[in-house]
Amino acid sequence: MATKISIQGYEGSFHQMAARQYFGNNVEVIPCATFREVVKIASNKKESNGGIMAIENSIAGSILPNYTLLQKGNLKIAGEVYLPIKQHLLVNPGVKFEDIKEVHSHPMAIQQCMDYLDKFNWKLVDTEDTALSAKHIHQHKSKHIAAIAGKLAAELFNLEIAAANIHTQKSNYTRFLILQRKEENIVEENANKASINFQTNHTKGSLAKVLSKIAEENINLSKLQSMPIAGTNFKYSFHADLEFTNIQHYNKAISKIQSLTEALTVFGIYKNGNI
């Protein structure tokens, strides 16, 4: 039986590409309109084996609402994927460059490719999803409309790549989290990364004390993201990604900082997904 994973977006999206990179090409994806729906379906063992959710982009930064979904959900981070975001200009077979009059895609994808698109006098049309744009030009057999989307969308919808890698920033990665239900989550023996959330008492130097204890165990703090605490006036919790070579160092660090924090949640201990 194929692994069933909830994703945000449609078939052919970068979320599906990330799911295939982690689980293999036979993974079955459950498209969701929102990240909240991704988490809801991932939490239901009758509907899925888990989910995959974008959390940050090397250019656009963190997707802050998704950290809140992690805090409120009943899921653990079981792994991660760093996916290069490569945007291509897609057309139906036989469509030539001179035939193109419009280009459809998600507004962020259009912005990522603006240096290329500025060379042409095409009408740029914002849509809700890159892969959905590709699907629509395939369904309507469009002869004058191109889409901006990834390679998988071209493959799934039988489209040709009229121009490859048209994005301006060639080094553009999105980090995706693999989500699994708590009761099914098993920490791998070679785990070397953890994601945690903690709150300090907000006294002077409290955050510095926590960070110094983490550093004492030779742990690399690869990310520190502050998050407003709902219902408070300018108080924050902190999301931290910790990288280590020995899980014993991680365990010691957690033990040390527990007495320095008002609340501490471990979102997951997993294997680093290298770029």
PAVEX-448185 format. One record per residue (C-alpha): residue number from 0; residue in one letter; x, y, z. Coordinates in Angstrom, 1 decimal. Layout:
N
+------+------+--------+--------+--------+
: resi : resn :      u :      v :      w :
+------+------+--------+--------+--------+
:  NUM :    A :      X :      Y :      Z :
...
+------+------+--------+--------+--------+
***
This chain:
275
+------+------+--------+--------+--------+
: resi : resn :      u :      v :      w :
+------+------+--------+--------+--------+
:    0 :    M :    0.0 :    0.0 :    0.0 :
:    1 :    A :    1.4 :    3.4 :   -1.0 :
:    2 :    T :    2.2 :    6.0 :    1.6 :
:    3 :    K :   -0.5 :    8.7 :    1.7 :
:    4 :    I :    0.8 :   12.2 :    2.6 :
:    5 :    S :   -1.2 :   15.5 :    2.8 :
:    6 :    I :    0.4 :   18.4 :    0.9 :
:    7 :    Q :   -0.5 :   22.0 :    0.4 :
:    8 :    G :   -1.4 :   22.8 :   -3.2 :
:    9 :    Y :   -2.2 :   20.7 :   -6.2 :
:   10 :    E :   -0.7 :   17.8 :   -8.1 :
:   11 :    G :    2.5 :   18.9 :   -9.7 :
:   12 :    S :    3.3 :   21.4 :   -7.0 :
:   13 :    F :    6.7 :   21.8 :   -5.3 :
:   14 :    H :    5.1 :   20.1 :   -2.2 :
:   15 :    Q :    4.6 :   17.0 :   -4.3 :
:   16 :    M :    8.1 :   17.2 :   -5.6 :
:   17 :    A :    9.4 :   17.4 :   -1.9 :
:   18 :    A :    7.1 :   14.4 :   -1.0 :
:   19 :    R :    8.6 :   12.3 :   -3.8 :
:   20 :    Q :   12.2 :   13.3 :   -2.8 :
:   21 :    Y :   11.6 :   12.0 :    0.7 :
:   22 :    F :    9.2 :    9.1 :    0.2 :
:   23 :    G :    9.9 :    8.1 :   -3.4 :
:   24 :    N :    7.9 :    8.5 :   -6.6 :
:   25 :    N :    5.2 :    6.1 :   -5.5 :
:   26 :    V :    4.0 :    8.3 :   -2.7 :
:   27 :    E :    0.3 :    9.2 :   -2.9 :
:   28 :    V :   -0.4 :   12.8 :   -2.2 :
:   29 :    I :   -3.6 :   14.3 :   -0.8 :
:   30 :    P :   -3.9 :   17.9 :   -2.1 :
:   31 :    C :   -5.1 :   20.5 :    0.4 :
:   32 :    A :   -6.1 :   24.1 :   -0.1 :
:   33 :    T :   -4.5 :   25.3 :    3.2 :
:   34 :    F :   -1.7 :   24.4 :    5.5 :
:   35 :    R :   -4.3 :   24.1 :    8.3 :
:   36 :    E :   -6.0 :   21.3 :    6.2 :
:   37 :    V :   -2.6 :   19.7 :    5.7 :
:   38 :    V :   -2.2 :   19.4 :    9.5 :
:   39 :    K :   -5.8 :   18.2 :   10.0 :
:   40 :    I :   -5.5 :   15.4 :    7.5 :
:   41 :    A :   -2.0 :   14.5 :    8.6 :
:   42 :    S :   -3.3 :   14.1 :   12.2 :
:   43 :    N :   -6.0 :   11.6 :   11.1 :
:   44 :    K :   -4.7 :    8.0 :   10.7 :
:   45 :    K :   -7.8 :    7.1 :    8.7 :
:   46 :    E :   -7.0 :    9.6 :    6.0 :
:   47 :    S :   -3.2 :    9.7 :    5.8 :
:   48 :    N :    0.2 :    8.5 :    6.9 :
:   49 :    G :    1.3 :   12.0 :    7.7 :
:   50 :    G :    2.0 :   15.3 :    5.9 :
:   51 :    I :    4.6 :   17.6 :    4.5 :
:   52 :    M :    4.6 :   21.3 :    5.1 :
:   53 :    A :    6.8 :   24.2 :    3.8 :
:   54 :    I :    8.4 :   26.1 :    6.7 :
:   55 :    E :   10.9 :   28.5 :    5.2 :
:   56 :    N :   12.4 :   29.7 :    2.0 :
:   57 :    S :   16.0 :   30.9 :    1.5 :
:   58 :    I :   14.8 :   34.1 :   -0.1 :
:   59 :    A :   11.4 :   34.8 :    1.3 :
:   60 :    G :   12.2 :   33.6 :    4.9 :
:   61 :    S :   10.0 :   31.8 :    7.4 :
:   62 :    I :    6.4 :   31.0 :    7.0 :
:   63 :    L :    5.4 :   32.2 :   10.5 :
:   64 :    P :    1.8 :   30.9 :   10.6 :
:   65 :    N :    3.1 :   27.3 :   10.1 :
:   66 :    Y :    5.1 :   27.6 :   13.3 :
:   67 :    T :    1.8 :   28.3 :   15.1 :
:   68 :    L :    0.3 :   25.2 :   13.5 :
:   69 :    L :    3.2 :   23.2 :   14.8 :
:   70 :    Q :    2.6 :   24.5 :   18.3 :
:   71 :    K :   -1.2 :   23.8 :   18.3 :
:   72 :    G :   -1.0 :   20.4 :   16.4 :
:   73 :    N :   -0.5 :   16.9 :   17.6 :
:   74 :    L :    2.3 :   16.1 :   15.1 :
:   75 :    K :    6.0 :   15.5 :   15.3 :
:   76 :    I :    8.7 :   16.5 :   12.8 :
:   77 :    A :   10.1 :   13.2 :   11.5 :
:   78 :    G :   12.4 :   14.6 :    8.8 :
:   79 :    E :   13.0 :   17.5 :    6.4 :
:   80 :    V :   13.6 :   18.2 :    2.8 :
:   81 :    Y :   15.5 :   21.0 :    1.1 :
:   82 :    L :   14.1 :   21.4 :   -2.4 :
:   83 :    P :   15.7 :   23.7 :   -5.0 :
:   84 :    I :   12.9 :   25.9 :   -6.5 :
:   85 :    K :   13.4 :   25.9 :  -10.3 :
:   86 :    Q :   10.8 :   27.7 :  -12.3 :
:   87 :    H :   10.2 :   26.9 :  -16.0 :
:   88 :    L :    8.1 :   28.4 :  -18.7 :
:   89 :    L :    5.6 :   25.7 :  -19.8 :
:   90 :    V :    3.5 :   25.5 :  -23.0 :
:   91 :    N :    1.4 :   22.9 :  -24.7 :
:   92 :    P :    3.2 :   20.8 :  -27.4 :
:   93 :    G :    3.6 :   22.7 :  -30.6 :
:   94 :    V :    3.2 :   26.1 :  -29.1 :
:   95 :    K :    6.0 :   28.4 :  -30.3 :
:   96 :    F :    7.5 :   31.4 :  -28.5 :
:   97 :    E :    5.9 :   33.9 :  -30.9 :
:   98 :    D :    2.5 :   32.3 :  -30.1 :
:   99 :    I :    2.6 :   33.3 :  -26.4 :
:  100 :    K :    0.5 :   36.3 :  -25.4 :
:  101 :    E :   -0.1 :   35.6 :  -21.7 :
:  102 :    V :    1.8 :   33.9 :  -18.8 :
:  103 :    H :   -0.1 :   32.5 :  -15.8 :
:  104 :    S :    1.2 :   31.6 :  -12.4 :
:  105 :    H :    1.2 :   32.3 :   -8.7 :
:  106 :    P :    2.2 :   35.9 :   -8.1 :
:  107 :    M :    5.3 :   34.8 :   -6.1 :
:  108 :    A :    6.5 :   32.7 :   -9.0 :
:  109 :    I :    6.0 :   35.6 :  -11.4 :
:  110 :    Q :    8.0 :   37.9 :   -9.1 :
:  111 :    Q :   10.8 :   35.3 :   -8.9 :
:  112 :    C :   11.0 :   35.3 :  -12.7 :
:  113 :    M :   10.5 :   39.0 :  -13.4 :
:  114 :    D :   13.9 :   39.7 :  -14.8 :
:  115 :    Y :   13.2 :   37.2 :  -17.5 :
:  116 :    L :    9.6 :   38.2 :  -18.1 :
:  117 :    D :   10.5 :   41.8 :  -18.5 :
:  118 :    K :   12.2 :   40.9 :  -21.8 :
:  119 :    F :    8.8 :   40.2 :  -23.4 :
:  120 :    N :    5.5 :   42.0 :  -23.9 :
:  121 :    W :    3.4 :   39.3 :  -22.3 :
:  122 :    K :    0.3 :   39.8 :  -20.2 :
:  123 :    L :    1.1 :   38.5 :  -16.7 :
:  124 :    V :   -1.9 :   36.9 :  -14.9 :
:  125 :    D :   -1.8 :   36.0 :  -11.2 :
:  126 :    T :   -3.3 :   32.6 :  -10.2 :
:  127 :    E :   -3.7 :   30.7 :   -7.0 :
:  128 :    D :   -1.1 :   28.0 :   -7.7 :
:  129 :    T :    1.8 :   27.3 :  -10.1 :
:  130 :    A :    0.8 :   23.7 :  -10.8 :
:  131 :    L :   -2.8 :   24.6 :  -11.2 :
:  132 :    S :   -1.9 :   27.1 :  -13.9 :
:  133 :    A :    0.0 :   24.3 :  -15.7 :
:  134 :    K :   -3.0 :   22.0 :  -15.4 :
:  135 :    H :   -5.4 :   24.7 :  -16.8 :
:  136 :    I :   -3.4 :   25.4 :  -19.9 :
:  137 :    H :   -3.3 :   21.6 :  -20.5 :
:  138 :    Q :   -7.0 :   21.1 :  -20.0 :
:  139 :    H :   -7.9 :   24.1 :  -22.2 :
:  140 :    K :   -5.3 :   23.2 :  -24.8 :
:  141 :    S :   -4.2 :   26.8 :  -24.7 :
:  142 :    K :   -2.2 :   27.9 :  -27.7 :
:  143 :    H :   -1.4 :   31.5 :  -26.6 :
:  144 :    I :   -1.0 :   31.0 :  -22.8 :
:  145 :    A :    2.1 :   29.7 :  -21.0 :
:  146 :    A :    2.5 :   28.8 :  -17.3 :
:  147 :    I :    5.3 :   29.1 :  -14.8 :
:  148 :    A :    5.7 :   26.0 :  -12.8 :
:  149 :    G :    8.1 :   23.1 :  -11.9 :
:  150 :    K :    9.3 :   20.2 :  -13.9 :
:  151 :    L :    6.9 :   17.7 :  -12.3 :
:  152 :    A :    3.9 :   19.8 :  -13.5 :
:  153 :    A :    5.3 :   19.6 :  -17.0 :
:  154 :    E :    5.6 :   15.8 :  -16.7 :
:  155 :    L :    2.1 :   15.3 :  -15.2 :
:  156 :    F :    0.3 :   17.5 :  -17.7 :
:  157 :    N :    2.2 :   16.7 :  -20.8 :
:  158 :    L :    3.7 :   20.2 :  -21.3 :
:  159 :    E :    6.9 :   21.3 :  -22.9 :
:  160 :    I :    9.5 :   23.4 :  -21.3 :
:  161 :    A :    9.8 :   26.4 :  -23.6 :
:  162 :    A :   12.4 :   28.0 :  -21.3 :
:  163 :    A :   14.1 :   26.3 :  -18.4 :
:  164 :    N :   15.3 :   27.9 :  -15.1 :
:  165 :    I :   13.9 :   31.4 :  -15.7 :
:  166 :    H :   14.0 :   32.4 :  -12.0 :
:  167 :    T :   16.2 :   35.3 :  -11.2 :
:  168 :    Q :   17.8 :   33.9 :   -8.0 :
:  169 :    K :   19.5 :   30.6 :   -9.0 :
:  170 :    S :   20.1 :   29.6 :   -5.4 :
:  171 :    N :   16.5 :   29.3 :   -4.1 :
:  172 :    Y :   15.6 :   26.5 :   -1.7 :
:  173 :    T :   12.4 :   25.8 :    0.3 :
:  174 :    R :   12.7 :   23.7 :    3.4 :
:  175 :    F :    9.8 :   21.3 :    4.0 :
:  176 :    L :    9.0 :   19.4 :    7.2 :
:  177 :    I :    7.9 :   15.8 :    7.3 :
:  178 :    L :    5.0 :   15.5 :    9.8 :
:  179 :    Q :    4.0 :   12.4 :   11.6 :
:  180 :    R :    1.5 :   11.6 :   14.4 :
:  181 :    K :    3.1 :   11.6 :   17.8 :
:  182 :    E :    2.1 :    8.0 :   18.6 :
:  183 :    E :    3.8 :    6.8 :   15.4 :
:  184 :    N :    6.9 :    8.9 :   15.6 :
:  185 :    I :   10.2 :    6.9 :   16.1 :
:  186 :    V :   13.5 :    8.8 :   16.5 :
:  187 :    E :   16.1 :    7.4 :   14.1 :
:  188 :    E :   19.4 :    6.2 :   15.5 :
:  189 :    N :   21.4 :    8.6 :   13.2 :
:  190 :    A :   19.2 :   11.6 :   14.1 :
:  191 :    N :   21.3 :   14.8 :   14.3 :
:  192 :    K :   18.9 :   17.6 :   14.4 :
:  193 :    A :   16.0 :   18.7 :   16.7 :
:  194 :    S :   13.4 :   21.5 :   16.6 :
:  195 :    I :   12.2 :   22.9 :   19.9 :
:  196 :    N :   10.1 :   25.8 :   21.2 :
:  197 :    F :   10.7 :   27.4 :   24.6 :
:  198 :    Q :    9.6 :   30.3 :   26.7 :
:  199 :    T :   11.8 :   32.2 :   29.1 :
:  200 :    N :   10.7 :   34.4 :   32.1 :
:  201 :    H :   11.6 :   37.5 :   30.1 :
:  202 :    T :   14.0 :   38.8 :   32.7 :
:  203 :    K :   17.2 :   40.4 :   31.6 :
:  204 :    G :   19.7 :   37.9 :   30.1 :
:  205 :    S :   17.3 :   35.0 :   30.3 :
:  206 :    L :   17.5 :   34.2 :   26.6 :
:  207 :    A :   21.3 :   34.5 :   26.6 :
:  208 :    K :   21.5 :   32.0 :   29.5 :
:  209 :    V :   19.5 :   29.4 :   27.5 :
:  210 :    L :   21.7 :   29.9 :   24.4 :
:  211 :    S :   24.9 :   29.6 :   26.4 :
:  212 :    K :   23.8 :   26.3 :   27.8 :
:  213 :    I :   23.1 :   25.0 :   24.2 :
:  214 :    A :   26.5 :   26.2 :   23.1 :
:  215 :    E :   28.3 :   24.5 :   26.0 :
:  216 :    E :   27.3 :   21.1 :   24.5 :
:  217 :    N :   28.8 :   22.0 :   21.1 :
:  218 :    I :   25.4 :   22.2 :   19.5 :
:  219 :    N :   24.9 :   24.4 :   16.4 :
:  220 :    L :   22.0 :   26.7 :   16.7 :
:  221 :    S :   21.0 :   26.8 :   13.0 :
:  222 :    K :   17.8 :   28.8 :   13.5 :
:  223 :    L :   16.2 :   31.0 :   16.2 :
:  224 :    Q :   12.8 :   32.4 :   15.4 :
:  225 :    S :   10.8 :   34.5 :   17.9 :
:  226 :    M :    7.0 :   34.0 :   18.0 :
:  227 :    P :    4.5 :   36.3 :   19.7 :
:  228 :    I :    2.7 :   34.5 :   22.6 :
:  229 :    A :   -1.1 :   34.9 :   22.0 :
:  230 :    G :   -2.9 :   36.8 :   24.8 :
:  231 :    T :    0.2 :   38.6 :   26.0 :
:  232 :    N :    1.6 :   42.0 :   25.4 :
:  233 :    F :    4.9 :   41.7 :   23.5 :
:  234 :    K :    6.0 :   38.4 :   25.0 :
:  235 :    Y :    7.6 :   35.8 :   22.8 :
:  236 :    S :    8.4 :   32.2 :   22.6 :
:  237 :    F :   11.4 :   31.0 :   20.6 :
:  238 :    H :   11.6 :   28.3 :   18.0 :
:  239 :    A :   15.1 :   26.8 :   17.7 :
:  240 :    D :   16.7 :   24.3 :   15.4 :
:  241 :    L :   19.6 :   22.5 :   17.0 :
:  242 :    E :   22.2 :   20.5 :   15.0 :
:  243 :    F :   24.5 :   18.0 :   16.8 :
:  244 :    T :   26.8 :   15.1 :   16.1 :
:  245 :    N :   25.9 :   13.1 :   19.2 :
:  246 :    I :   22.4 :   12.9 :   20.6 :
:  247 :    Q :   23.8 :   12.7 :   24.1 :
:  248 :    H :   25.0 :   16.3 :   23.7 :
:  249 :    Y :   21.4 :   17.2 :   22.7 :
:  250 :    N :   20.0 :   15.4 :   25.7 :
:  251 :    K :   22.4 :   17.2 :   28.1 :
:  252 :    A :   21.5 :   20.6 :   26.6 :
:  253 :    I :   17.8 :   20.0 :   27.0 :
:  254 :    S :   18.3 :   18.9 :   30.6 :
:  255 :    K :   20.3 :   22.1 :   31.3 :
:  256 :    I :   17.8 :   24.6 :   29.8 :
:  257 :    Q :   14.7 :   23.1 :   31.3 :
:  258 :    S :   15.3 :   24.9 :   34.6 :
:  259 :    L :   15.9 :   28.1 :   32.7 :
:  260 :    T :   12.6 :   28.0 :   30.7 :
:  261 :    E :    8.9 :   28.4 :   31.7 :
:  262 :    A :    7.8 :   26.0 :   28.9 :
:  263 :    L :    9.7 :   23.7 :   26.6 :
:  264 :    T :    8.3 :   21.7 :   23.7 :
:  265 :    V :   10.2 :   19.3 :   21.5 :
:  266 :    F :    8.7 :   19.3 :   18.0 :
:  267 :    G :   10.9 :   16.5 :   16.7 :
:  268 :    I :   14.3 :   14.8 :   16.6 :
:  269 :    Y :   15.3 :   13.8 :   13.1 :
:  270 :    K :   17.9 :   13.5 :   10.5 :
:  271 :    N :   19.3 :   16.7 :    8.9 :
:  272 :    G :   18.1 :   17.1 :    5.3 :
:  273 :    N :   21.2 :   18.4 :    3.6 :
:  274 :    I :   21.0 :   20.9 :    0.7 :
+------+------+--------+--------+--------+
***
